[in-house]
Amino acid sequence: MPKVDYALMYVTDDSIKEDNSFFQILEAALKGGATIIQLREKSCDTATFYKRALHCKTLCNTYKIPLIINDRLDIALAIDADGVHIGQSDMPYDVARRLMGNSKIIGLSVSNKYQAVKEDAKSADYIGISPIFSTNTKTTDLAEPLGLSGLKEIREFYKKPIVCIGGIHKDNTKEIIANGADGIAVVSAISKADNPEAATSELKKIVCKTGTN
């Protein structure tokens, strides 16, 4: 598998139902320096999800940025996405790996240190600490925020990439990276920004500058 840059993951905003706006923001994120895209759709039908995924794949290919699909292995397989991101209640990791193959990215959400020490987490290509801080983007089934102390605790024993999501913005990105994360995943910090491309670029600079210190 080629080396993946997890510095800045833009997780698409499924509250944006209008396709033109949705894809304008996605392309702005790509232009601004997002290093990986996660397509997340929690409420649309399969046909709509598939069409969005195809368009996302075309855009990501243009910018040579990997696209992963949240939860839906069938969509990921249908469009030959670069990988999937699964949660604790989604398809088991070993099944996802068997279906996706060894060349694809598989990320796993963890919300505490006990999930991070399990074999699934060790086998995944990266873990997503979710949530790191409180967030309004996902309103159901959220665990208590792990915070920087939880991140530091997991970083001590988890050797693969860690991406944090939840309540992340330009003012707390530096401390997340400084405390051991390899990257951040954001939704509204980009999708709700007045200038999504500039917002992406600013986040990317903070991540890269902090990561080299």
N, C-alpha and C positions, 0 to 999 in steps of 0.2 A: 504494500500500500504506500502511495506517495506521502510524503510528510505534509501534514495538515496544519495550517496556521489558525489557531483558535483564539487569536487576540480579540477579535470583535465579531460576534455573531449577531446579525440582525434577525430577530424572530418576527415574522410578518404579523401584522395587526388584523385579526379576523373581524374586528368591529367595522372595518372599512369594506363595505359591500360593493361599492362602485368600482368597477375594474380599472378605469382610467386613473383614478386617484391611487388605487392600490399599487399599480405597476409604476406610476410616476415616483412614488415614495421608494419602492424597491430599487428602481434604477438610480435614484439619488443616493441611496445607501451604498450601492455598488460603486458609483462614481466617487463617493466620499471615502471609500477605503474599507468597507466591510470585508472581512476575510472569509466568512462562511455565512450562508443563509439557511435559516430553518423555516420552512413553510408550515404554519400551524393553522388549521381550520377545525374548529370545534363544533360548528353548528350547520354547515352547509351540506347539501347532498353530495353523493359520490361523483356524479357527473360534473357538478360545478367545481369540486375539489380537483378532479382530474384535469379539467380545462385550465384552471389556475396553475396547476403544477406543470403542465406542458409549457405554458407561457413563461413561468419562472425558470424552468430549465433552459429555455432558449436565451433568456436574459443572462442567466448565470454563466452559460457557456460562452456568451459573447465577451464577458468580463473575466473569463477563466477562474471563476470562483465556485467552490463546491456547494451543492444544494442538498440539504437533508430534509426529510419529511418527518413531521411530528406524528408519532403513533401509528400511522397507517402504512403498514408494510405493502398492502396491495397497491396503493398509489405509488409508493417508492419503486416497486417492481415494474409497474405498468409504464412508468416514464424513464426507467433506468436512472433513478436518482443516485447521488453519490453516497447516500446512506439514510439512516433513520435515527430518530431520537425517541426513546421509549421511557415510560414511567414505571413505577413499581407495580401498578395494576394493569399494565399493558401486556402484550405478548412476551412470554419468558425469553430472556436473553439467548439461551441456547437454541431455541426455535427460530428466533429472529436471525441469528448467525447462520443457521443451516439454510434458511430461505434466501438470505441476502448474499451469502458467500463471503469468503475471507478478504476480498478486495474492497469491500464497502465499509463505510464508517458507521459504527453503532455507538451512540451515546446513551447514558442512563442517568435519570434523575435520582438524586439521593437527598433526603431531608434530615438525616442524622448520621452519626458516626457508625452506628450499627449496620446500616445499609451499605456504608462505604467499605466495610471490611468483608462483605460477602463475596462469594466467588463471581457472581454476575458483575459486580463493580470492578473487580480485579481484571476480568476478562474484557470489559468494554474498552473502547478506544479512548474514551474520556468520560468523566462524570460531570453532571450539571448539578451544582449545589442549589437547591430550590426550596424555599426562597432564602436568599442571603439577608435581605431586609424586607420589611413589610411592603406590600404592593397592592394597588387597586386593579391591576391589569387582569389578574386571575382571581376571581372572587370565591371560588368554591374549592373545597378539598385541599386547602393550603395548610401545611404544617406550620408550626411556630418558626419564625425566622431564626436561622442558625447564628447569624451575626459573625463578626470578625473572629471572635474567640472560637466558634465552631469551625470556621474555615481553617484557622491555624492548627487546631487539633487534628483535623483530617489530613492536612498537608504534611504533618509529621510522619504519617505512615503510608499515605497514598502517593504512589510514584508516577502515575500517568497524569495527563493533563486534567486540570480542574477549571471548569467554566462556571461562573456564578451568575445567577439571574434573580431578579426580584428587587424592585425599588432602587435600581441603579441609575445614576445620572452623573453629570460631569463633576459634581462636587464630592462624590464619594468613590469615584473610580480609582483614584490614585491609591487610597488606603486598601482597597480590595486587592489590587495587584501587589502592593507592598507586603501584604500579609499572606501571600502564597498562591493566589489564583494565576492561572496562565492566560485567562481571558475573561471577558464579560459577555453576557447575552442580554440584549435590551429590546424592548418593544416600543413603549411610548416615548422614550428619550430620543428616538428617531422619528417615529410615525407621527407624533404630536408636535414636533418641533416646527417653528416658523420656517426654517430652512433645513430640511432633512439632510441634505448633502453636507452643509457646513457643520451640523450637529454631529454627523458621523465622523467627519474629518477631525473635529475637536476631540471626540472620545478616543479615536485611534491614536492621536498624538499623545494623549495622556497615558494610554496603555503602553505604547512603545517606549516612551521616555521613562516611565516608572520601571518597566521591565528590564531596562538596561542599566539601571542604577545598582 
